[in-house]
């Protein structure tokens, strides 16, 4: 019960802070979300392609599959870092 109350309080705090954002900041954060979603979709497609590279069902991933999955992870991390930087810049501009 205490945990639920704490989660609710944290959610309300975040919602309250979000209400203080300017329209420009919200637009910048929406762009960051779009970057995050786009790179996530790209990484997911790469992982699906990686799964198709290994047609054997032996529980062992091929080198090609592992390489493609590593590239997908890198795309995901780069997208997340870019989106985080965009959000940080939006926050800094609107302080």
Secondary structure, DSSP 8 states (H G I E B T S, - for coil): -HHHHHHHHHHHHHHHHHHT--HHHHHHHHHHHHHHHHHHHHHHHHHHHHHHH----SS---HHHHHHHHHHHHHHHHHHHHHHHHHHHHHHHT-
